[in-house]
Amino acid sequence: MSWQAYIDDHLLAELPGGGVLAHAAILGHDGGVWASSPDFPDITEAEVDAIVAGFDDSSALAVNGLRIGGEKYMVVAGEPGEAIRGKKGSGGVTIKKTTTALVFGIYGEGVTGSECNVVVENLGDYLKDQGI
């Protein structure tokens, strides 16, 4: 399966509540984009570096906010080393860390944080099980 198929067929599929994630991407830990939705924010290398570092120590993200494409999200929850979750207005983001990649799901109005968490983290767990 191509990386783009994971975006199109899994992350951007209709959710049980009827909504769809606004943006999704799979990036390497180095910030290289493996696949993304067409309008995924232009994430910078510094933003990716901060996110990767945040999996080991989320204190800097908690203080400074989680940034993706210049947009600031308030870090609200997550599992150390596994997942980071952020909130901005009625939307938010879930980022799941695998062995070599970061799986991003950004949601807006009509999608709940828990729906985003499930779809992003399930795909991330699958990729981890595959050694990716």
C-alpha positions as CSV (number, residue, x, y, z in Angstrom):
1,M,0.0,0.0,0.0
2,S,1.3,3.4,-0.8
3,W,1.8,6.0,1.9
4,Q,-0.9,8.2,0.2
5,A,-3.4,5.4,0.5
6,Y,-3.0,5.5,4.3
7,I,-4.0,9.1,4.2
8,D,-6.9,8.7,1.7
9,D,-8.3,5.4,2.8
10,H,-7.8,5.6,6.6
11,L,-7.1,9.1,7.9
12,L,-9.5,10.9,5.6
13,A,-12.2,8.3,5.6
14,E,-15.6,9.2,7.1
15,L,-15.6,8.8,10.8
16,P,-18.4,7.0,12.8
17,G,-19.9,10.4,13.8
18,G,-20.1,11.3,10.1
19,G,-17.3,13.9,10.0
20,V,-13.9,13.8,8.3
21,L,-10.5,15.0,9.4
22,A,-9.6,18.4,7.9
23,H,-6.0,17.5,7.3
24,A,-3.7,14.5,7.7
25,A,-0.1,13.6,7.0
26,I,2.6,11.1,7.7
27,L,6.1,12.6,8.1
28,G,9.4,11.0,8.9
29,H,11.0,12.0,12.2
30,D,13.3,14.2,10.1
31,G,10.3,16.2,8.8
32,G,10.2,14.6,5.4
33,V,6.6,14.3,4.1
34,W,5.8,10.8,3.2
35,A,2.2,11.6,2.3
36,S,-0.4,14.3,3.1
37,S,-3.8,15.7,2.3
38,P,-3.5,18.3,-0.4
39,D,-3.9,21.2,2.0
40,F,-1.9,20.0,5.0
41,P,-0.2,23.0,6.6
42,D,3.4,23.8,5.6
43,I,5.1,22.5,8.7
44,T,8.6,23.8,9.3
45,E,11.7,21.8,10.2
46,A,11.8,23.7,13.6
47,E,8.2,22.7,14.3
48,V,8.9,19.0,13.5
49,D,12.0,19.1,15.7
50,A,10.0,20.6,18.6
51,I,7.3,18.0,18.2
52,V,9.8,15.1,18.1
53,A,11.5,16.6,21.2
54,G,8.1,16.9,22.8
55,F,7.6,13.2,22.8
56,D,10.5,12.8,25.2
57,D,9.7,16.0,27.3
58,S,6.4,17.8,26.6
59,S,7.2,20.7,29.0
60,A,8.4,23.0,26.2
61,L,5.3,22.3,24.1
62,A,3.1,22.9,27.2
63,V,4.7,26.3,27.8
64,N,5.2,27.5,24.2
65,G,2.3,25.6,22.5
66,L,2.4,23.1,19.7
67,R,2.9,24.7,16.3
68,I,2.0,23.3,12.9
69,G,2.3,25.5,9.9
70,G,2.5,28.5,12.2
71,E,-0.8,27.7,13.9
72,K,-0.6,27.4,17.7
73,Y,-2.4,24.6,19.5
74,M,-2.6,24.2,23.3
75,V,-1.3,20.8,24.4
76,V,-4.1,19.1,26.3
77,A,-3.2,15.5,26.7
78,G,-1.2,12.6,25.4
79,E,0.9,9.6,26.4
80,P,4.6,10.3,26.9
81,G,6.6,8.9,24.0
82,E,3.4,7.8,22.2
83,A,0.9,10.6,21.4
84,I,0.5,14.3,21.6
85,R,-2.9,16.0,21.5
86,G,-3.6,19.7,21.0
87,K,-6.6,22.0,21.0
88,K,-7.4,25.2,19.1
89,G,-10.9,26.6,19.2
90,S,-13.4,23.9,18.2
91,G,-10.7,21.9,16.5
92,G,-7.4,20.2,17.4
93,V,-4.7,17.8,16.4
94,T,-3.5,14.3,17.3
95,I,0.0,13.2,16.6
96,K,1.1,9.6,17.0
97,K,4.8,8.7,17.0
98,T,5.9,5.4,15.4
99,T,9.4,4.0,15.2
100,T,10.3,6.2,12.2
101,A,7.3,8.4,11.5
102,L,4.8,10.9,12.9
103,V,1.1,10.4,12.0
104,F,-0.9,13.7,12.1
105,G,-4.6,14.2,12.1
106,I,-6.1,17.8,12.3
107,Y,-9.8,18.2,12.9
108,G,-12.3,21.0,12.9
109,E,-15.9,21.6,13.7
110,G,-18.1,18.5,13.4
111,V,-15.3,16.1,14.6
112,T,-14.5,15.3,18.2
113,G,-11.1,15.0,19.6
114,S,-11.8,11.4,20.6
115,E,-12.7,10.5,17.0
116,C,-9.5,12.0,15.8
117,N,-7.5,10.2,18.5
118,V,-8.9,6.8,17.6
119,V,-8.2,7.0,13.8
120,V,-4.7,8.5,14.1
121,E,-3.6,6.4,17.0
122,N,-4.9,3.2,15.5
123,L,-3.0,3.8,12.3
124,G,0.1,4.7,14.3
125,D,-0.2,1.5,16.3
126,Y,-0.6,-0.5,13.1
127,L,2.5,1.1,11.6
128,K,4.5,0.5,14.8
129,D,3.5,-3.2,14.6
130,Q,4.9,-3.3,11.1
131,G,8.2,-1.9,12.3
132,I,7.6,1.5,10.7
